Amino acid sequence: MICYHGSDTIVDAPKILEATRPLDFGSGFYVTTSKQQARSWAIKVAYRNNVNYRCINQYELDIERAKAELTLISFEKADEKWLDFICNNRNGKPTGEYDIVIGPVADDRVYRVVVEYENGDIDRENALKQLKTESLCDQILFHTVKSLEFLKYICTEEI
């Protein structure tokens, strides 16, 4: 499986990094199978870090071997289990220990729904109803050093 990581630097040797802000699936190294999503991430990171260099790092993920050898959880869609998982991570209460987490990325529109739900502005039923209408890109989190062994760097494309 081909995966992409948008950045403001070449990442030929990914590392597990502690998040400086709450993230959907917690700390680690994030990729996506969507090149367009990676491009968006690269632009955001470069803007946040006030740099001009943006790139998309490309990797090969041996997903079948990872499924056989690692602890992995996968969310097919933004449903109740996904909502609970990301809310727990964003609130510093991770649910379980996984080497790899796969599921939809909470883009800006979805993030607003999650925040409204967390703040009690909308109930669970309305949050889930709104999430069902979204077409979301995926994200894959490598949460452990061991999981990075299943990711092989291919190249970097400047954008």
Buried (B, 14 or more C-beta within 10 A) or exposed (E): EEBBBBBBBEBEEBEBEEEEEEBBBBBBBBBBBBBEBBBBBBBEBBEEEEEEBBBBBBBEBBBEEBBEBBBBBEBEEBBEBBBEBBBBBBEEEBBEEBBBBBBBBBBEEBBEBBBBBBEEEBEEEEBBEBBEEBEBBBBBBBBBEBBBBBBEBEEBBEB
